[in-house]
Structure formats: C-alpha cells, structure tokens
Amino acid sequence: MNYCTLTIAALAAASAFAANPITPEGEFLSDPAPRTGPDGTLYVFGSRDVRTAGGAYCTHFNDVFETRDLCAWTARRGVLASTGANDGVPASDAPLYAPDAMFHNGKWHIFYCMPDKSHREGVASADTPSGPFKATFAYPWAKQIDPSVFRDDDGTVYYFWGQFSAKGAVLKPDLSGIEPGTLHTGVIDEARHNFHEGIQLTKRGGVYYIVFADISRRGRPTCIGYATAANVFGPYTYRGVIIDNYGCDPNTWNNHGGIVEFNGRWYVLYHRSTNCSQSMRKACVEPIEFGADGSIGEIEMTSNGAGPLLDPFAETPARLACLMSGTVRIETGADGRERLAKVHSGDSATWRYFNAPRAATKLVLRVVPRKGGIVELRDGNGASYGRATVPGGDGKAEREVSITLDRPFPAGRNAVVLGFHGRGGSFGGRNEADIFDVVSFRFFDR
C-alpha cells in the first residue's frame, strides 16, 4: 500500500507523516535545512525544541528527519549533541542552534552554531547522516550563527553565515577553514534585502538563490524571503517572500528554512510556532513553483503540505490547523498530546486543503468543554454551513458535538474553517475566554 493513501488516524501512529507539520505529536524540530543525499534520500537537519519555562530557543541536540517520498518520515534523534554521553562538541556545552549539512569527501558533515562567544561555529563529521557526529574543526573566524554550506557545480564549497548582514567565503577542500582572500562581507543585508538571519544558498538554472528569514512584514522575521544573483557572492537582488508563517500561533516570531529539489519538484521547508511560544516550533514543507523568469510565487501554509489533500471523511486531528486568528493555538499537554486550546469568543482556525469525494451533511467534533460556547462551520470563502452548542465542562473529559449542516458541504477541494463564539454576546465578540478545546473532527454524508 502506498503510505500516502493511509488515513490521518493511521498516520498518527507513525513517527511523522504526509501532512504538516512533519514532526510527530508532542515533538518539535525547528530551523529545517533540507539536503538530498547521494542515494536520493531527502534529509532535513534541524534544531530540537522542547517546552521551557522561559521559552528558550533550541536544546543541546540537532536531529534529522529523512524520507524517500515526502510521505513516510523517519526521525533520527540527537545525531549531534553538545552534552551527555554522545557529546560531539567537547569545546562547549552551549545549546546547538540552526545547523546545515552536506555529504562531502565520502562523509556527512554538520555545520553547527552555538550561543557561545568563545565557540560559535564549527563542523562535525560522521560516516552516515544518522551520526553520531563528532566535531572535526572549529571556525573561530565565524562569530555569529546560522551557517549555510553550498557546493557549486565545479566542486568548490562555499560557507555563508551571519545575522542582519551575511558573510561568505570559500571553504578549504578538507573543510578545515576558509581559503585566504575569499571572505566577502555584506553579501545580503537587512536594508537592501530584508535579511534577518537563517541563510541558505542553492542554485537553479545557473542562478544562485539565497533563502533567508525575511523581516519585511510587521517587524518580525516570519517570512522566508529570497534573493538571486548571477554570481555566488552577488550582487543579489531581493525577489520577495516565498512563505509567511504569520497566523500559525499568536506569538510567532521567526521563520527559518530552505528550498530543495527532490524527485523532480521543488519544495520549501520552514517552521511554525506552537503553544503561544516563540520557540516550540515544528518543521513543515510545501511545494513551490518557479515562473519563467525564475521567480518563486508566494505560497500559503497548508495542512496537507507535500502530501495528498486530506480526506474529510477521516478523522482530522485539530493540531493540523495551519492558520489561526485570535488567542487560539496548538497546545501540547503534559502527556504530549496536542489540540486547539485557549479558544476565545471570536477566534477561528483553518485547515486546508481537503478533497471530498462527495458532499457531507454532518460534522462531528471531539471537544473538551470548559465554559462552553458555539462552534460554526465555514468554508474557505467564508460561507456558513451550521452551528452547534458546546456545553460547559470540567476542561478534562472529551465529548462529541455534532453539527447537522444547514446545507451540504460540497464535494471537491476546499478549506475547513471553524469559528468560535461564547454563549453570551453577539457572534464574533471577544467577551468570553477559554470556552472549549478542539481535539479532532470528521465529516459524514448521512
């Protein structure tokens, strides 16, 4: 059976699956760096986030997720660690921030960075992408964060890094350092390119693409933006935004990712915040398209990601919501289970996209009642299909709530939007808080 044809309920038992985010329930992977291995496997290296009292970024571990088809993912935990039994960076016990990686000279290499003034960046090596990686060279000349490595068509390896203004240089063939006289500063910067951090370099059709966390909107680097040039060190022209994760969480702050060609198509990897935190981020993937002029059209966040459109007649976990408005967020419980929580009157949540083989006449939701309220079903165009009352509860026990639709929810491709309303005041008013949680939902045709 093709893994991608399985229902969401079956996929939920896997380590990761063909929907966004690719990270499993209760686990987090930020700063995804996609790299295709020599055997055609796609590897996504990233930082591991966890729940922290202060919302600290990252941990002492870099992880990698691998896939052959963008449907079934395998998680490899702690391939590089900075503390513990498998400490691969003995020079520092600082957390590991956003990595990049490459296969070079018969080995895999992770280019790491840390918030340590005496040991910011370096490279660790292993025989396989599963590690364990061990530090081979420190890069004392690189004193910022977010490295990116790129091997050009002639075999030359380039290293880029920095915040606000990016630096770049040619790496020596053994990766021990940079070639003298090759350092370039100001390759891209905030003023000309909206560059904040999180650089990645790749090449398509003879054109160099730099992808980065873009701060052009709302004063937050929630976008993945890009710039292009005919030469590796530029000059680069800012081309726009690929994806914006604003709306994934009330407190989303940054984005980080890259683009990659895999099995003949191009994709963007990025992350979304959860738990009303600037950290606790989850890696996601979306297909992208290039215009005839080499431009990349801006795309929206989706729930299905690189997988097939969702089946509305299968149970859809609420945690797959890709766009939220108000205080509602994806919240992780102490048991690692995730659901929509902190729902206030006037909030909404969106899941896109579904492909319904036939029209539906009923929607059944699993909720955890608190103060109680009203839930309304809408489509992606804002049309309403019915409402149901959610009674009050203790905030612990789940129960089912059904909406018998006023008219059939149509077959075909569509988004599902749930609007939330407290029991008092007009619909959309923000006069009631924490009315109920949403665990999942499912459509029926009878």
MOBELHU-V465171 format. One record per residue. RES is the residue in three letters. BURIAL is # if it has 16 or more other C-alpha atoms within 10 Angstrom, else .. Layout:
res = <RES:RES>
burial = <BURIAL:BURIAL>
This chain:
res = <MET:ASN:TYR:CYS:THR:LEU:THR:ILE:ALA:ALA:LEU:ALA:ALA:ALA:SER:ALA:PHE:ALA:ALA:ASN:PRO:ILE:THR:PRO:GLU:GLY:GLU:PHE:LEU:SER:ASP:PRO:ALA:PRO:ARG:THR:GLY:PRO:ASP:GLY:THR:LEU:TYR:VAL:PHE:GLY:SER:ARG:ASP:VAL:ARG:THR:ALA:GLY:GLY:ALA:TYR:CYS:THR:HIS:PHE:ASN:ASP:VAL:PHE:GLU:THR:ARG:ASP:LEU:CYS:ALA:TRP:THR:ALA:ARG:ARG:GLY:VAL:LEU:ALA:SER:THR:GLY:ALA:ASN:ASP:GLY:VAL:PRO:ALA:SER:ASP:ALA:PRO:LEU:TYR:ALA:PRO:ASP:ALA:MET:PHE:HIS:ASN:GLY:LYS:TRP:HIS:ILE:PHE:TYR:CYS:MET:PRO:ASP:LYS:SER:HIS:ARG:GLU:GLY:VAL:ALA:SER:ALA:ASP:THR:PRO:SER:GLY:PRO:PHE:LYS:ALA:THR:PHE:ALA:TYR:PRO:TRP:ALA:LYS:GLN:ILE:ASP:PRO:SER:VAL:PHE:ARG:ASP:ASP:ASP:GLY:THR:VAL:TYR:TYR:PHE:TRP:GLY:GLN:PHE:SER:ALA:LYS:GLY:ALA:VAL:LEU:LYS:PRO:ASP:LEU:SER:GLY:ILE:GLU:PRO:GLY:THR:LEU:HIS:THR:GLY:VAL:ILE:ASP:GLU:ALA:ARG:HIS:ASN:PHE:HIS:GLU:GLY:ILE:GLN:LEU:THR:LYS:ARG:GLY:GLY:VAL:TYR:TYR:ILE:VAL:PHE:ALA:ASP:ILE:SER:ARG:ARG:GLY:ARG:PRO:THR:CYS:ILE:GLY:TYR:ALA:THR:ALA:ALA:ASN:VAL:PHE:GLY:PRO:TYR:THR:TYR:ARG:GLY:VAL:ILE:ILE:ASP:ASN:TYR:GLY:CYS:ASP:PRO:ASN:THR:TRP:ASN:ASN:HIS:GLY:GLY:ILE:VAL:GLU:PHE:ASN:GLY:ARG:TRP:TYR:VAL:LEU:TYR:HIS:ARG:SER:THR:ASN:CYS:SER:GLN:SER:MET:ARG:LYS:ALA:CYS:VAL:GLU:PRO:ILE:GLU:PHE:GLY:ALA:ASP:GLY:SER:ILE:GLY:GLU:ILE:GLU:MET:THR:SER:ASN:GLY:ALA:GLY:PRO:LEU:LEU:ASP:PRO:PHE:ALA:GLU:THR:PRO:ALA:ARG:LEU:ALA:CYS:LEU:MET:SER:GLY:THR:VAL:ARG:ILE:GLU:THR:GLY:ALA:ASP:GLY:ARG:GLU:ARG:LEU:ALA:LYS:VAL:HIS:SER:GLY:ASP:SER:ALA:THR:TRP:ARG:TYR:PHE:ASN:ALA:PRO:ARG:ALA:ALA:THR:LYS:LEU:VAL:LEU:ARG:VAL:VAL:PRO:ARG:LYS:GLY:GLY:ILE:VAL:GLU:LEU:ARG:ASP:GLY:ASN:GLY:ALA:SER:TYR:GLY:ARG:ALA:THR:VAL:PRO:GLY:GLY:ASP:GLY:LYS:ALA:GLU:ARG:GLU:VAL:SER:ILE:THR:LEU:ASP:ARG:PRO:PHE:PRO:ALA:GLY:ARG:ASN:ALA:VAL:VAL:LEU:GLY:PHE:HIS:GLY:ARG:GLY:GLY:SER:PHE:GLY:GLY:ARG:ASN:GLU:ALA:ASP:ILE:PHE:ASP:VAL:VAL:SER:PHE:ARG:PHE:PHE:ASP:ARG>
burial = <.:.:.:#:.:#:#:#:.:.:#:#:.:.:#:#:#:#:#:#:#:#:#:#:#:#:#:#:#:#:#:#:#:#:#:#:.:.:.:.:#:#:#:#:#:#:#:#:#:#:#:.:.:.:.:.:#:#:#:#:#:#:#:#:#:#:#:#:#:#:#:#:#:#:#:.:#:#:#:#:#:#:#:.:.:#:#:#:#:.:.:#:#:#:#:#:#:#:#:#:#:#:#:#:.:.:.:#:#:#:#:#:#:#:#:#:.:.:#:#:#:#:#:#:#:#:.:.:#:#:#:#:#:#:#:.:#:#:#:.:.:#:#:#:#:#:#:#:#:#:#:.:.:.:.:.:#:#:#:#:#:#:#:#:#:#:#:#:#:#:#:.:.:.:#:.:#:#:.:.:.:.:.:.:#:#:#:#:#:#:.:.:#:#:#:#:#:#:#:#:#:#:#:.:.:.:.:#:#:#:#:#:#:#:#:#:.:.:.:#:#:#:#:#:#:#:#:#:#:.:.:#:#:#:.:#:#:#:#:#:#:#:#:#:#:#:#:#:#:#:#:#:#:#:#:#:#:#:#:#:#:#:.:.:.:.:#:#:#:#:#:#:#:#:#:#:#:#:#:#:#:#:#:#:#:#:#:#:#:.:.:.:.:.:.:#:.:.:.:.:#:#:#:#:#:#:#:#:#:#:#:#:#:#:#:#:#:#:#:#:#:#:#:#:#:#:#:#:#:#:#:#:.:.:.:.:.:#:#:#:#:#:#:#:#:#:#:#:#:#:#:#:#:#:#:#:.:.:#:#:#:#:#:#:#:#:#:#:#:#:#:#:#:#:#:#:#:#:#:.:.:.:.:#:#:#:#:#:#:#:#:.:#:.:#:.:.:#:.:.:#:#:#:#:#:.:.:.:#:.:.:.:.:#:#:#:#:#:#:#:#:#:#:.:.:.:#:.:.:#:.:#:#:#:#:#:#:#:#:#:#:#:#:#:.:.>
